[in-house]
Amino acid sequence: GAPLGDAQIAARHVETNAQRGTTTAASGAYNLGGLRPGAYEVTVRRIGFSPVTRRVQVGVGQTVDLSLTLAEAATQLTTVQVTASVAPVVETRATEVAT
């Protein structure tokens, strides 16, 4: 129920597939100004939460207030260990004659 800052907001125009995005302020507020009229799919994402998508209709000169609630998602972090083996360096270009 608390406002979330740094959440990613993406609005995709359904007909043209054009996308615009922004991030929320610390207060949870965001603004996507200058959207063309039409239907949009608005998606909110933040690490540790399940993404939420809502469909909204934006009219000419209309301001749409859209409040979304994100549910916490279980996130499991794992450790990845990377090891490398180095083959011995063998000089293949030099020629040598020995007696």
Secondary structure, DSSP 8 states (H G I E B T S, - for coil): ----SS-EEEEEETTT--EEEEE--TTS-----S--SEEEEEEEE-TTB--EEEEEEE-TT----------B--------------------S------
